[in-house]
């Protein structure tokens, strides 16, 4: 692992390619200090036996950290979609969220990582405001008047 400014280069990733990922600026100095004791390709975390952490070790550490904060059921697998969902709620563009998750295709981010709650969907529709009615005979100059009558025809002849 190497740090370039506020970007970290990850080796031996799931995609089998070295990848760049942003890190919080407050983490740069502590990471530099920690990494100064490691070689460029040394593992970030090792067991007392000297072996590199595996997925189970990472899951256990994240779970224990969550429990220390009073949160049960925290796992790395749940952190990614939680982050993606919270970023989407905050209005971060989906393309940026997808890039942060290092997905090749934005659809992967949407399908598997962004999970809006029903309250989010309701709030979205509540904020849309009122739409003009098609049956509004008093106001012929509504939003729909710019479309020809055949546009609303329900018969499909194709």
C-alpha positions in Angstrom: 0.0 0.0 0.0 1.2 3.5 -0.9 -0.1 6.9 -0.2 -0.1 9.8 -2.7 -1.5 12.9 -1.2 -5.0 11.9 0.0 -5.1 8.8 -2.3 -4.0 5.3 -1.4 -2.9 2.7 -3.8 -4.2 -0.8 -3.0 -2.4 -3.9 -4.1 -3.8 -7.4 -4.4 -7.4 -6.3 -4.6 -10.5 -8.4 -5.4 -10.4 -7.3 -9.1 -6.7 -8.5 -9.3 -5.7 -5.0 -10.3 -3.9 -2.3 -8.3 -6.5 0.4 -7.5 -6.5 3.9 -6.2 -8.9 5.0 -3.5 -9.4 8.3 -1.7 -8.8 8.6 2.0 -9.9 11.2 4.5 -7.3 13.9 4.9 -7.2 13.4 8.7 -6.1 9.8 8.0 -3.1 10.8 5.9 -0.5 11.5 8.6 -1.5 8.5 10.9 -1.3 6.2 7.8 2.1 7.6 6.8 3.4 7.0 10.2 2.0 3.4 10.3 3.2 2.6 6.8 6.7 4.0 7.5 7.3 0.8 9.4 6.3 -1.4 6.4 7.7 -2.2 3.0 5.8 -1.1 -0.1 4.2 -4.5 -0.6 3.9 -5.6 3.1 0.4 -6.4 4.3 -1.3 -3.6 6.2 -2.4 -5.9 9.0 -0.8 -9.1 10.3 -1.6 -11.6 13.0 0.7 -12.3 15.9 1.9 -15.3 13.9 3.2 -12.9 11.2 0.6 -14.0 8.6 -1.4 -11.5 6.7 -5.0 -11.0 7.8 -7.6 -12.9 5.8 -11.2 -11.9 5.2 -12.4 -13.5 8.5 -9.8 -11.4 10.5 -11.1 -8.2 8.8 -14.7 -9.2 9.5 -14.0 -10.0 13.2 -12.1 -6.7 13.6 -14.9 -4.6 12.0 -17.6 -6.4 14.0 -15.6 -5.9 17.3 -15.2 -2.2 16.5 -18.9 -1.9 15.9 -19.7 -3.6 19.2 -17.3 -1.2 21.0 -19.4 1.6 19.6 -22.7 -0.1 20.7 -23.6 -1.3 17.2 -24.4 -5.0 16.5 -24.2 -6.7 13.2 -21.5 -4.4 11.7 -19.6 -6.1 8.9 -17.5 -4.9 6.0 -20.2 -6.3 3.7 -22.8 -4.0 5.3 -20.6 -0.9 5.5 -20.3 -0.5 1.7 -24.0 -0.4 0.9 -24.6 1.7 4.0 -22.1 4.3 2.8 -23.5 4.2 -0.7 -27.0 4.7 0.5 -26.1 7.5 2.9 -24.2 9.3 0.1 -27.1 8.9 -2.3 -29.5 10.3 0.4 -27.1 13.3 0.7 -27.4 14.0 -3.0 -24.0 12.7 -4.1 -24.2 11.8 -7.8 -24.5 8.1 -8.5 -21.5 8.2 -10.9 -19.3 9.5 -8.1 -20.6 6.9 -5.6 -19.9 4.2 -8.2 -16.4 5.5 -8.7 -15.8 5.6 -4.9 -17.0 1.9 -4.7 -14.6 1.2 -7.6 -17.3 -0.4 -9.7 -16.7 -0.6 -13.5 -20.5 -0.3 -14.1 -22.8 2.2 -12.3 -25.6 -0.4 -12.5 -23.7 -2.6 -10.0 -23.7 0.3 -7.5 -27.4 0.9 -8.0 -28.5 -2.7 -8.0 -26.5 -4.0 -5.1 -25.3 -1.1 -3.0 -27.9 1.7 -2.9 -30.9 0.8 -0.9 -33.4 3.7 -0.4 -35.9 3.3 2.4 -39.6 3.8 1.8 -39.4 7.0 3.8 -36.8 8.3 1.4 -39.0 7.5 -1.6 -42.1 9.1 0.1 -40.0 12.3 0.9 -38.9 12.4 -2.7 -42.5 12.4 -4.0 -43.7 14.8 -1.3 -41.1 17.3 -2.5 -42.1 17.0 -6.1 -45.2 19.3 -5.6 -48.5 19.2 -7.4 -48.8 18.1 -11.0 -51.5 19.4 -13.3 -54.5 17.1 -13.9 -55.4 15.8 -17.3 -59.0 16.5 -16.4 -58.4 20.1 -15.6 -60.9 21.7 -18.0 -60.5 25.2 -16.3 -56.9 25.6 -17.4 -56.2 24.4 -20.9 -52.6 25.8 -20.7 -51.3 23.2 -18.3 -48.1 21.2 -18.7 -49.8 18.6 -20.8 -51.3 21.0 -23.4 -48.0 21.0 -25.3 -48.5 17.4 -26.3 -50.9 16.4 -29.1 -54.0 14.3 -28.2 -52.6 11.2 -29.8 -49.7 11.2 -27.3 -52.1 10.1 -24.6 -53.9 7.5 -26.7 -53.8 4.2 -24.9 -54.4 2.0 -27.9 -51.2 0.2 -29.0 -51.5 -0.8 -32.7 -47.8 -1.9 -33.0 
